[in-house]
């Protein structure tokens, strides 16, 4: 019998919801807290939404008596941590999570909140900053920082990019059907993928080093490949306060007042994308998943789809907004991969069209381009001036005969010799620019570089103060450092015991083929592939990386 899928859209009543939407207050759990009008409204909206969804799909029957894993989006919890405003809607609203816990609790055998924040932000700290530790204590739940868990390895024979996948042991229970997985993303736009919703939320499940692999122009296919291993049983999108702008940099709040839930992650994401005024057919993440059959064209949509326009992420370094905001930052891009056009001669390059210019500048839209934009946005949201002078080199150059060329926002082109002669501070982004390694102020290796590397590089070369490390600006610094130290101790102890927590750090631009996939295995969705015993050299290398991260 075919599964009935549905998506339910519910609007919360018109109230002011921009209070404690990032971090819970000290009085959470008291009668005065639960008596607040916004808390009551959020709870009622979610209960009505999920009851309506269950009427069509009967998902409660599937989760009853099971372990339920709630996966929020806590890539960074921006609450009093060094930026101009105290709060930014980057992470899942803890009030929404609390209401979901209340709905699920009567049916579940056990509830776990599991997450792994972005590299450089320990999840233990995110739990405390957001107040999820208070929710766990109040409801007697478990909090699991996924980066501290042993991992299981699988092969995905049908995957386009993610041939080898590693997940924490907690999600092995999702793979085997023992646990019910609820993805709870924030409704927001994203630099890397356009939107970041239900199944993109799974990026926070896989370990740090695996996230780095193919985090480039292959990122959409990589994320879709994960659906071969597991899909969310339920997606609940938190749009009480939405986020518009350039995630993973701080985003601005949108008074969206919407909860969107569904039993098919692709269709739930499709509806949410339409609601924020974006075209799902222009989002590669959604089109790739649909092409591979993970959607459901018979999905039932319940409730009216409001139009709540969200400002899109700026995914093109040549965009007018970039020049307006960073007038003296000069980008020189020379991509010759993915969607980038090729040129047979300089005469062809001289006839460069605006469409070709965009194709070149966005060819690696999951890698170095959003990575440097994120770093620049961090600086802006800290309140620093943005008139600094900077050259940014991206890509290995457009190959024409025996030379390579780069273009700027005006369509002018530059040979490698001209690039080396550029005056001022120059930063070369990613392994494609390795030819500049010894000839520039900063060279950042990787495809893409590690997330914080561009930001730290800009602080260094521009001599800008890092407010994240200033205890007077960042009121969460103590929690962040404590979490970092505790996480380091836990991970180091497990590595010394020979327990795998991740794959080796590799960032080459290639498809990582773990082993030969036989003809008999080709049609399987996944194959469990246990790790070998960890060697002393592997232990040493992992421990060295842990020290560097600390």
C-alpha positions in Angstrom: 0.0 0.0 0.0 1.4 3.4 -1.0 2.2 5.9 1.8 0.0 8.9 1.9 2.0 12.1 2.2 0.8 15.5 3.1 2.0 19.0 3.9 0.2 21.2 6.4 0.6 25.0 6.5 -0.5 26.9 9.6 -0.3 30.6 10.5 0.2 31.7 14.1 -2.0 34.5 15.3 -0.6 38.1 14.9 1.5 38.7 18.0 5.0 39.9 18.7 7.1 36.7 18.5 10.6 38.3 18.6 11.1 37.6 22.3 13.3 34.6 23.2 13.1 33.2 19.7 16.9 32.4 19.8 17.5 31.7 23.5 15.1 30.8 26.3 14.7 33.1 29.3 15.7 32.2 32.9 12.1 31.7 33.9 11.5 28.9 31.4 9.5 26.1 32.9 7.6 28.3 35.4 3.8 29.1 35.2 4.5 32.7 34.3 6.6 31.6 31.3 3.9 29.1 30.0 1.2 31.7 30.6 2.7 34.1 28.0 0.6 34.8 25.0 3.3 33.9 22.5 4.1 30.6 24.2 0.4 29.6 24.2 0.0 30.7 20.5 3.0 28.7 19.3 1.9 25.6 21.2 -1.6 25.9 19.8 -0.4 26.5 16.3 1.9 23.4 16.4 -0.6 21.2 18.0 -3.3 22.1 15.4 -0.8 21.7 12.6 0.4 18.3 13.6 -3.1 17.0 14.5 -4.2 18.0 11.0 -1.2 16.2 9.5 -1.9 13.1 11.5 -5.5 13.1 10.3 -4.2 12.6 6.8 -1.0 10.5 7.3 -1.4 8.8 10.7 2.3 9.5 11.5 1.6 9.2 15.2 0.9 5.5 14.9 4.4 5.1 13.3 6.2 6.9 16.1 4.2 5.4 19.0 6.4 3.3 21.3 9.6 4.3 19.5 12.6 6.4 20.2 12.1 9.8 18.6 15.1 11.9 17.5 14.5 15.6 17.1 17.1 17.2 14.9 17.0 21.1 15.1 19.2 23.4 13.2 21.8 24.9 15.5 24.6 25.6 13.0 25.3 28.8 15.1 23.1 30.2 17.9 23.5 34.0 17.5 22.5 35.4 20.9 24.7 38.1 22.4 27.8 36.8 20.8 29.6 39.8 19.4 27.3 41.1 16.6 25.4 44.4 16.4 22.0 42.9 17.4 21.5 40.5 20.3 19.6 38.0 18.3 19.5 36.6 14.7 17.2 33.9 13.4 19.9 31.5 12.4 18.8 28.6 14.6 15.6 26.7 15.3 13.3 28.6 17.8 13.6 26.8 21.2 9.9 27.6 21.8 9.0 25.6 18.8 11.1 22.7 19.9 9.5 22.8 23.3 6.0 22.7 21.8 7.0 19.7 19.6 8.3 17.9 22.6 5.0 18.4 24.3 3.1 17.1 21.3 5.3 14.0 20.9 5.9 13.1 24.5 2.6 11.1 25.2 3.4 8.7 22.3 7.2 8.3 22.3 9.1 5.7 24.2 12.0 8.1 24.5 12.9 11.6 23.0 16.4 12.6 22.1 17.5 16.0 20.8 20.5 15.4 18.6 22.6 17.9 16.7 26.1 18.9 15.6 26.7 22.6 15.2 29.0 24.1 12.6 32.7 23.4 12.8 34.2 25.7 15.4 31.0 25.9 17.5 30.7 23.0 20.0 27.2 21.7 20.2 27.4 21.6 24.0 27.6 25.4 23.9 24.7 25.7 21.4 22.5 23.6 23.7 23.3 26.0 26.6 23.1 29.2 24.7 19.7 28.3 23.1 18.3 26.9 26.4 17.7 23.4 25.0 19.5 22.2 28.1 16.5 23.7 30.1 14.0 21.9 27.8 15.9 18.6 28.3 15.9 19.0 32.1 12.2 20.1 32.3 11.0 17.2 30.1 13.7 14.7 31.2 15.1 14.2 27.7 18.6 13.4 26.4 20.7 15.9 24.6 23.3 14.3 22.3 26.1 16.3 20.7 26.6 14.2 17.6 30.3 15.1 17.1 30.9 13.1 20.3 29.3 9.9 19.1 30.9 6.8 17.5 30.0 6.5 13.8 28.8 3.9 11.4 29.9 3.7 7.7 27.9 2.8 4.7 28.3 2.7 0.9 25.6 4.3 -1.3 25.8 2.4 -4.6 23.3 4.7 -6.4 24.8 8.0 -5.1 26.1 10.5 -7.6 28.6 12.1 -5.2 28.3 10.7 -1.6 29.5 7.2 -2.4 30.7 6.8 1.2 28.7 8.1 4.1 29.3 8.1 7.8 26.7 8.9 10.5 26.7 8.8 14.3 25.4 5.6 15.9 22.2 7.4 17.0 21.2 7.7 13.3 22.0 4.1 12.6 18.7 3.5 14.5 17.0 5.7 12.0 18.5 3.7 9.1 17.3 0.4 10.7 13.8 1.8 11.4 14.2 1.6 15.2 13.9 5.3 15.7 11.6 8.0 14.3 13.4 11.0 12.9 11.9 14.5 13.0 13.8 17.3 11.2 13.1 20.8 12.6 14.9 23.4 10.4 14.5 27.1 10.5 12.7 28.8 7.5 15.6 30.7 6.0 17.6 31.4 2.9 21.1 30.0 2.3 24.3 31.0 0.5 25.2 27.5 -0.5 21.9 26.0 -1.6 19.5 28.9 -1.9 17.3 27.6 0.9 18.1 25.5 4.0 15.1 23.4 5.0 14.1 19.8 5.8 16.5 17.5 4.2 19.4 20.0 3.9 19.2 19.9 7.7 20.9 16.5 7.5 24.3 18.2 6.9 24.4 18.7 10.7 24.3 14.9 11.1 27.4 13.8 9.2 30.8 14.4 10.9 33.0 17.5 10.3 35.5 16.0 7.9 32.9 14.4 5.8 31.1 17.7 5.5 34.2 19.1 3.8 34.1 16.6 1.0 32.4 17.9 -2.1 31.3 21.0 -0.3 31.6 22.8 -3.6 29.6 22.8 -6.8 28.6 19.2 -6.0 27.0 20.1 -2.7 23.4 19.7 -3.9 23.9 16.2 -5.3 25.8 15.3 -2.1 22.9 16.3 0.1 20.4 14.5 -2.1 22.5 11.4 -2.0 22.0 11.2 1.8 18.3 10.4 1.1 19.4 7.0 -0.1 20.4 6.2 3.5 17.5 7.8 5.4 14.8 10.5 5.0 13.1 12.4 7.8 10.0 10.6 8.9 8.6 14.1 9.6 9.7 17.6 8.8 8.5 20.6 10.9 9.7 23.9 9.5 10.0 26.7 12.1 8.8 29.8 10.4 7.6 31.7 13.5 10.4 34.1 12.9 12.0 33.5 9.6 15.5 34.4 8.4 16.4 36.2 5.2 19.9 36.8 3.9 23.2 35.1 3.8 23.2 32.0 6.0 25.6 30.8 7.5 26.3 34.5 8.2 23.8 36.2 10.4 20.4 36.7 8.8 17.6 39.2 9.4 14.3 38.4 11.0 11.1 38.0 9.0 7.7 38.1 10.8 6.5 35.1 8.9 4.4 33.4 11.7 4.1 30.1 9.8 4.6 26.4 10.7 5.0 24.0 7.8 5.0 20.3 8.4 5.1 17.2 6.1 5.8 13.6 5.8 7.9 13.9 2.6 10.9 16.2 3.1 11.2 17.2 -0.6 7.5 18.2 -0.9 7.6 20.0 2.4 10.6 21.9 1.3 9.0 22.7 -2.0 6.0 24.2 -0.4 8.1 26.3 2.0 10.2 27.6 -0.9 7.1 28.8 -2.7 5.8 30.5 0.5 9.0 32.6 0.8 8.6 33.7 -2.8 11.3 31.6 -4.4 10.9 29.2 -7.3 11.5 25.6 -6.3 12.4 24.8 -9.9 15.4 27.2 -9.5 16.6 25.4 -6.4 19.0 22.6 -7.5 18.6 20.9 -4.2 14.9 20.3 -4.9 15.2 19.6 -8.6 17.9 17.0 -8.0 15.8 15.2 -5.3 12.8 15.3 -7.6 14.7 13.9 -10.5 15.9 10.9 -8.5 12.3 10.1 -7.3 12.4 11.3 -3.7 9.4 13.7 -4.1 5.8 12.8 -4.3 3.6 14.5 -7.0 0.5 13.1 -5.3 1.2 14.9 -2.0 -1.8 16.4 -0.3 -1.4 20.1 0.7 -3.6 21.3 3.6 -4.0 25.0 4.3 -3.5 28.0 2.2 0.0 28.9 1.0 0.7 32.5 2.0 3.2 34.6 0.1 5.8 35.9 2.5 8.7 37.3 0.4 12.2 36.6 1.8 15.2 38.4 0.5 17.4 35.9 -1.3 21.0 35.1 -0.4 23.6 36.9 -2.5 25.2 34.0 -4.3 27.1 35.9 -6.9 30.2 38.0 -6.0 29.5 40.2 -9.0 26.0 41.1 -7.8 25.2 44.8 -7.5 24.5 44.4 -3.7 28.1 43.2 -3.2 29.6 46.2 -4.9 27.3 48.5 -2.9 28.1 46.9 0.4 31.8 46.2 -0.2 32.8 49.0 -2.7 36.6 48.4 -2.5 36.6 44.6 -2.5 37.6 43.4 -6.0 36.7 39.9 -7.1 38.6 38.1 -9.8 37.0 34.8 -10.8 38.2 32.2 -13.2 36.2 29.0 -12.9 36.4 26.4 -15.6 34.2 23.7 -14.1 30.5 22.9 -13.6 28.4 25.5 -15.4 31.3 27.7 -16.5 31.6 28.3 -20.2 34.8 27.7 -22.2 36.6 30.1 -24.6 38.7 29.1 -27.5 40.5 32.5 -27.8 40.9 35.9 -26.3 38.7 37.2 -29.0 35.9 35.0 -27.6 36.6 36.2 -24.1 36.3 39.8 -25.3 32.8 39.1 -26.3 31.9 37.9 -22.8 28.1 38.2 -22.2 26.4 39.0 -18.8 25.0 35.5 -18.8 28.5 34.0 -19.2 29.8 36.3 -16.5 27.2 35.0 -14.1 27.9 31.4 -15.1 31.6 31.9 -14.3 31.1 33.7 -11.0 28.6 31.1 -9.7 30.1 27.9 -11.1 31.3 26.8 -7.6 28.2 28.1 -5.7 28.6 25.5 -2.9 32.3 26.3 -2.2 34.6 29.3 -2.2 32.1 32.0 -3.4 29.7 31.6 -0.5 32.6 30.9 1.9 34.2 34.4 1.3 30.8 36.1 1.3 30.1 34.6 4.7 33.3 35.9 6.1 32.6 39.4 4.7 29.1 39.4 6.2 30.4 38.3 9.6 32.5 41.5 9.6 29.6 43.7 8.6 27.3 42.2 11.2 29.9 42.9 13.8 29.5 46.5 13.0 32.9 47.1 11.3 33.2 49.4 8.4 33.2 47.7 5.0 35.2 50.2 2.9 38.4 48.2 3.3 40.5 47.4 0.2 40.9 43.8 -0.8 41.5 41.6 -3.8 39.8 38.1 -3.8 41.0 35.5 -6.3 38.7 32.5 -6.9 39.3 29.6 -9.3 42.1 28.3 -11.3 41.5 30.5 -14.3 39.8 30.2 -17.6 42.2 28.2 -19.8 42.9 29.7 -23.2 45.8 28.2 -25.1 48.8 28.3 -22.7 47.5 30.8 -20.2 44.7 31.2 -17.6 42.5 34.3 -17.3 40.2 35.8 -14.6 37.3 38.3 -15.0 36.1 41.1 -12.8 32.6 42.5 -12.3 33.0 44.8 -15.3 33.9 41.8 -17.6 37.5 42.8 -17.9 39.9 39.9 -18.1 43.3 39.5 -16.5 46.1 37.0 -17.2 48.0 35.3 -14.4 50.8 37.8 -14.7 48.4 40.7 -14.3 46.8 38.9 -11.2 50.2 38.7 -9.6 50.7 42.5 -10.2 47.5 43.6 -8.4 48.2 46.3 -5.8 47.0 45.9 -2.3 46.0 43.0 0.0 45.2 39.8 -1.9 43.5 36.6 -0.7 43.4 33.4 -2.8 40.5 31.2 -2.2 40.7 27.4 -2.4 42.9 24.8 -3.9 42.2 26.0 -7.4 44.4 29.0 -6.7 47.4 27.0 -5.4 49.5 28.6 -8.1 49.3 31.8 -6.0 50.4 30.0 -2.8 53.7 31.8 -2.5 52.7 35.0 -4.3 49.8 36.3 -2.3 49.1 37.6 1.2 46.8 34.7 2.1 46.2 31.4 0.4 43.4 29.2 1.8 43.7 25.6 0.8 40.7 23.3 0.4 37.7 22.6 -1.9 36.2 24.4 0.0 38.4 25.9 2.8 37.3 25.1 6.3 34.4 27.4 7.3 36.2 29.7 9.7 39.4 30.0 7.7 38.3 32.9 5.4 37.0 34.9 8.4 40.2 34.4 10.5 42.3 35.3 7.4 40.4 38.6 7.0 40.8 39.5 10.6 44.5 39.0 10.2 45.2 40.8 6.9 42.7 43.7 7.5 43.7 44.1 11.1 40.1 44.0 12.2 39.1 43.2 15.8 37.4 39.8 16.3 34.5 40.5 18.6 33.8 36.8 18.9 36.9 36.5 21.1 36.1 39.7 23.1 34.3 38.8 26.4 32.8 42.2 26.6 31.2 41.9 23.1 30.6 38.1 23.1 28.7 37.3 26.3 28.7 33.6 25.3 32.5 33.3 25.1 32.9 31.4 28.4 30.2 28.9 27.4 31.9 28.5 24.0 35.3 27.9 25.4 34.0 25.5 28.1 32.1 23.5 25.4 35.1 23.4 23.2 37.3 22.1 25.9 34.8 19.4 27.0 34.2 18.3 23.5 38.0 18.0 22.8 38.4 15.9 26.0 35.5 13.5 25.0 36.6 13.2 21.4 40.3 12.7 22.3 39.5 10.0 24.8 37.4 8.1 22.3 40.1 8.4 19.6 42.7 7.0 21.9 40.4 4.0 22.4 40.4 3.5 18.6 36.8 4.6 18.2 36.0 6.2 14.8 34.3 9.6 15.0 34.9 10.7 11.4 36.8 10.0 8.2 40.2 11.5 7.5 40.2 15.2 6.4 40.3 15.3 2.6 39.2 18.2 0.5 40.2 17.3 -3.1 37.8 18.0 -5.9 36.9 14.4 -6.7 34.3 11.7 -6.1 35.4 9.6 -3.2 34.9 6.0 -4.3 35.4 3.8 -1.2 35.7 0.4 -2.9 34.5 -1.4 -6.0 30.7 -1.8 -6.0 29.7 -5.1 -7.5 26.9 -5.7 -10.0 24.8 -7.4 -7.3 25.2 -4.4 -5.0 24.4 -1.7 -7.6 20.6 -1.6 -7.0 20.8 -1.5 -3.2 20.1 1.8 -1.6 22.9 1.3 1.0 25.4 -1.2 2.3 26.8 -1.2 5.8 30.6 -1.1 5.6 32.3 -1.4 9.1 35.5 0.5 9.7 38.7 -1.5 10.1 40.6 -1.4 13.4 42.1 2.1 13.8 45.9 2.1 13.4 48.3 4.0 15.7 49.1 6.3 12.9 45.4 7.1 12.3 45.0 7.8 16.0 47.9 10.1 15.9 46.6 12.0 12.9 43.1 12.4 14.3 44.5 13.6 17.7 46.7 16.1 15.9 43.7 17.5 14.0 41.8 17.7 17.4 44.6 19.8 18.8 44.6 22.1 15.8 40.8 22.5 16.0 41.1 23.4 19.7 
